[in-house]
Amino acid sequence: MSIDPSAVIDPGAKIAENVSIGPFSVIGADVEIGEGTWIGPHVVIQGPTRIGRENKLFQFSSIGEVPQDKKFHGENSLLVIGDRNVVREFCTINRGTEDGGGTTRIGDDNWIMAYVHIAHDCQIGDNTTFANNATLAGHVNIGDHAILGGFTLVHQFTSIGAHAFTGMGSAISKDVPPYVMVSGSPAAPYGLNSEGLKRRGFDSEVRSAIKQAYKLLYRSNKTTDEAVAAMSELCAKYLEVEAFADFLKSSRRGILR
C-alpha cells in the first residue's frame, strides 16, 4: 500500500492491499477501495462508495458525492464502481437516490475521459467509452461497448443500447437502440455502428441480420410495434436481433427516429 502523507483518509474507509493514493486526496467514511487501484492526487471520494480492483482515478475527480437532485435529503444511497475502469481528470460521479433505486452503478473496463459527468442512479455497463465532457443526467442506462462522443448530452431516464455510437455534440432525449449511430442536436440516426461491430467480432451474417432489423425500424415507414413484429423471424434465428427487438419493446421514452 502506498498512501502519500498529505492524503486524508477517514478511519472508516476500507483500503485493500496494493492501493496507491496520491498527494492531497481525500477518502471519506464508508468508502471501500479494491486491491491494485490507483488514486491520483487531489481526488475526492465520498461514501458510501464501493470501488473494485485495479481502477485508475486521475486528479481532481469527485467520486461518490451527494446527488445534484433537489429531492435528495441525505437518505442512504450508494455508488458502486467495478474493476479496471479508468476515470480521467475532473470527472464527477454521483451516488444514487432513494427514488432511483439507491445506487449509481458502473461496470468493468470502462474508459471515462476528462470532465465527464455521471449523475445519480445511472447504470453503466462494461467496456464503454465516454469521450471528454460527455454528460449524463439522472437515471440514464448505457449498454455494454457503447461509445459516447465528446460533449454528448443525455437526457434523464434515457437508455443507450449496447454497441451504440453517438457523434460529437449529440443531444439525446430519446432512447438509442443497440448498434445504432446517432449524431446532431437534436440527435438523429445515421445508420449502424458497422465498424464497431466488425471490431468486436460480429460476423458478416449477423451484421447482415442486424442491418435488416435496422431497415425495418428506420426505412420501412412502419411504427415501432410493426417493425418489432416484422423482426420475429430474425429474432428466432439471431440473438443479436432479439436483443435489438427487446430494447425497442422496453423503451420508456420512445426510440430516437
Phi and psi in degrees as a GROMACS rama.xvg file:
@    title "Ramachandran Plot"
@    xaxis  label "Phi"
@    yaxis  label "Psi"
@TYPE xy
-128.648  104.99  SER-2
-119.635  120.441  ILE-3
-62.5651  141.423  ASP-4
-59.819  -23.5782  PRO-5
-84.9481  -9.45544  SER-6
-69.6011  147.816  ALA-7
-111.991  113.596  VAL-8
-117.077  119.963  ILE-9
-65.3687  141.292  ASP-10
-59.8996  -21.8776  PRO-11
-83.947  -3.01953  GLY-12
-78.7289  147.632  ALA-13
-113.957  112.242  LYS-14
-112.544  122.49  ILE-15
-77.3709  178.617  ALA-16
-67.6282  155.033  GLU-17
60.4663  27.67  ASN-18
-92.4942  137.588  VAL-19
-112.899  129.307  SER-20
-126.278  122.274  ILE-21
-82.0459  178.129  GLY-22
-59.4923  137.253  PRO-23
66.0673  12.593  PHE-24
-76.4919  153.116  SER-25
-123.885  123.08  VAL-26
-115.792  117.132  ILE-27
-84.4845  -176.976  GLY-28
-69.1998  153.184  ALA-29
57.8718  39.1756  ASP-30
-111.535  132.636  VAL-31
-117.973  130.119  GLU-32
-123.912  123.444  ILE-33
-79.1337  166.776  GLY-34
-58.2971  136.937  GLU-35
79.4365  5.80586  GLY-36
-79.1078  141.306  THR-37
-111.503  123.951  TRP-38
-111.927  119.605  ILE-39
-73.6889  -169.974  GLY-40
-75.1717  151.647  PRO-41
59.035  34.1687  HIS-42
-97.658  138.005  VAL-43
-115.2  123.702  VAL-44
-124.006  117.394  ILE-45
-107.815  153.221  GLN-46
-108.201  171.076  GLY-47
-73.588  123.791  PRO-48
-141.415  136.03  THR-49
-118.97  120.424  ARG-50
-118.294  130.083  ILE-51
-80.114  -150.578  GLY-52
-91.4876  146.087  ARG-53
57.6795  36.7806  GLU-54
-87.9364  160.351  ASN-55
-129.072  117.066  LYS-56
-115.823  115.229  LEU-57
-87.8335  172.071  PHE-58
-59.7156  146.453  GLN-59
69.2665  14.635  PHE-60
-79.4332  148.487  SER-61
-117.715  113.193  SER-62
-119.095  126.407  ILE-63
79.1169  20.119  GLY-64
-74.8665  165.38  GLU-65
-62.3976  150.501  VAL-66
-64.3841  151.559  PRO-67
-88.1265  70.9477  GLN-68
-142.782  118.823  ASP-69
-63.3972  -20.2507  LYS-70
-80.4166  -9.99131  LYS-71
-79.7551  127.76  PHE-72
-130.215  38.1382  HIS-73
87.3799  8.58693  GLY-74
-64.7235  159.935  GLU-75
-65.8849  129.956  ASN-76
-151.362  172.661  SER-77
-144.271  150.629  LEU-78
-119.858  129.774  LEU-79
-121.929  123.826  VAL-80
-120.483  131.556  ILE-81
-78.0364  -137.826  GLY-82
-111.299  149.724  ASP-83
59.3422  32.3818  ARG-84
-87.9631  149.442  ASN-85
-115.287  123.489  VAL-86
-119.897  112.471  VAL-87
-85.728  -169.868  ARG-88
-62.4456  142.034  GLU-89
65.0622  23.3083  PHE-90
-78.221  149.924  CYS-91
-126.621  123.94  THR-92
-129.787  116.333  ILE-93
-97.6649  155.881  ASN-94
-72.5416  172.936  ARG-95
-80.1393  -176.546  GLY-96
-129.639  161.14  THR-97
-60.4967  -41.4585  GLU-98
-67.6175  -23.9779  ASP-99
-101.458  14.8086  GLY-100
98.5057  -10.5372  GLY-101
92.9624  -9.42318  GLY-102
-136.199  128.564  THR-103
-90.4955  133.19  THR-104
-133.594  131.704  ARG-105
-123.392  130.935  ILE-106
-78.4698  -136.42  GLY-107
-114.258  151.609  ASP-108
60.9844  36.7805  ASP-109
-94.9231  147.378  ASN-110
-115.164  105.256  TRP-111
-114.931  107.755  ILE-112
-82.6521  -178.128  MET-113
-61.5035  145.057  ALA-114
66.5648  16.2273  TYR-115
-72.6959  141.799  VAL-116
-118.531  126.094  HIS-117
-118.642  110.452  ILE-118
-81.9094  -179.281  ALA-119
-59.0823  140.617  HIS-120
69.6912  10.8271  ASP-121
-70.39  149.594  CYS-122
-124.199  111.893  GLN-123
-111.278  132.19  ILE-124
-78.1878  -143.132  GLY-125
-113.013  152.513  ASP-126
59.5431  32.3395  ASN-127
-87.3359  162.75  THR-128
-129.435  126.297  THR-129
-115.528  110.571  PHE-130
-73.6344  169.501  ALA-131
-51.1257  134.382  ASN-132
70.3921  10.7933  ASN-133
-60.914  139.349  ALA-134
-134.64  123.128  THR-135
-108.366  129.2  LEU-136
-75.4585  -177.065  ALA-137
-68.4982  153.377  GLY-138
65.4719  27.6093  HIS-139
-89.9905  140.433  VAL-140
-111.499  131.796  ASN-141
-123.437  122.677  ILE-142
-77.6265  167.154  GLY-143
-56.9087  142.326  ASP-144
65.5784  9.16118  HIS-145
-67.9652  148.294  ALA-146
-123.82  124.279  ILE-147
-108.182  120.015  LEU-148
-67.993  164.721  GLY-149
-56.0988  139.142  GLY-150
63.9979  20.2854  PHE-151
-65.5456  134.742  THR-152
-115.964  127.215  LEU-153
-120.85  122.386  VAL-154
-69.121  154.861  HIS-155
-59.935  148.477  GLN-156
65.7544  15.8071  PHE-157
-93.4289  148.514  THR-158
-118.181  140.75  SER-159
-120.952  122.956  ILE-160
-74.7458  168.482  GLY-161
-59.9901  140.941  ALA-162
66.2969  11.6918  HIS-163
-75.8354  164.043  ALA-164
-140.294  130.214  PHE-165
-114.841  133.834  THR-166
-73.5816  165.33  GLY-167
-55.1973  131.686  MET-168
74.7805  17.679  GLY-169
-68.2806  138.194  SER-170
-113.673  110.443  ALA-171
-114.036  119.51  ILE-172
-122.836  1.44689  SER-173
-132.301  166.764  LYS-174
-68.6366  142.445  ASP-175
-107.848  116.409  VAL-176
-64.426  160.551  PRO-177
-55.1955  147.245  PRO-178
75.0925  -4.4812  TYR-179
-93.2128  141.957  VAL-180
-98.0145  134.404  MET-181
-131.288  156.937  VAL-182
-160.667  157.202  SER-183
107.473  172.103  GLY-184
-137.274  99.693  SER-185
-71.2716  155.103  PRO-186
-70.0348  149.375  ALA-187
-136.586  155.187  ALA-188
-73.9602  143.393  PRO-189
-133.227  41.1568  TYR-190
97.1045  -166.701  GLY-191
-96.2238  154.762  LEU-192
-80.6311  63.7693  ASN-193
-62.0066  -42.6533  SER-194
-64.8333  -40.2094  GLU-195
-62.8373  -39.9185  GLY-196
-64.5949  -40.357  LEU-197
-60.5031  -45.8798  LYS-198
-63.4596  -28.2398  ARG-199
-96.2404  12.8104  ARG-200
88.2101  13.4119  GLY-201
-72.4189  121.332  PHE-202
-75.4392  170.687  ASP-203
-63.1133  -35.0636  SER-204
-65.332  -44.1954  GLU-205
-66.6434  -42.4282  VAL-206
-61.442  -38.5177  ARG-207
-63.6019  -40.6221  SER-208
-65.2738  -41.8293  ALA-209
-62.9861  -39.413  ILE-210
-62.5578  -39.297  LYS-211
-62.4645  -42.0125  GLN-212
-63.6118  -41.1219  ALA-213
-59.8384  -44.4844  TYR-214
-64.6723  -36.7585  LYS-215
-62.7104  -36.9055  LEU-216
-78.6203  -41.9414  LEU-217
-109.242  -15.4264  TYR-218
-122.355  5.20086  ARG-219
-111.655  2.14379  SER-220
60.6861  22.8464  ASN-221
-88.6531  154.085  LYS-222
-69.0078  167.999  THR-223
-59.8749  -44.7916  THR-224
-62.2649  -40.9814  ASP-225
-65.202  -39.6486  GLU-226
-64.8054  -41.8888  ALA-227
-61.7459  -44.209  VAL-228
-60.6348  -38.4286  ALA-229
-72.0011  -14.7533  ALA-230
-87.1686  1.17721  MET-231
-57.5556  -42.668  SER-232
-66.6872  -40.5513  GLU-233
-63.912  -39.9394  LEU-234
-62.3638  -37.6428  CYS-235
-65.9796  -24.7234  ALA-236
-101.713  -29.5794  LYS-237
-127.19  118.62  TYR-238
-61.7298  -32.0466  LEU-239
-65.8154  -37.5161  GLU-240
-73.543  -36.1164  VAL-241
-59.8613  -40.3491  GLU-242
-63.2514  -38.7266  ALA-243
-61.3068  -48.7066  PHE-244
-66.0317  -40.2043  ALA-245
-61.4913  -38.8915  ASP-246
-61.3325  -44.8444  PHE-247
-61.3358  -41.3857  LEU-248
-69.2585  -28.4332  LYS-249
-95.8957  1.79978  SER-250
-59.079  131.592  SER-251
-91.9578  -31.8048  ARG-252
-105.182  -3.44664  ARG-253
90.0292  155.463  GLY-254
-88.3533  139.986  ILE-255
-68.2131  119.377  LEU-256
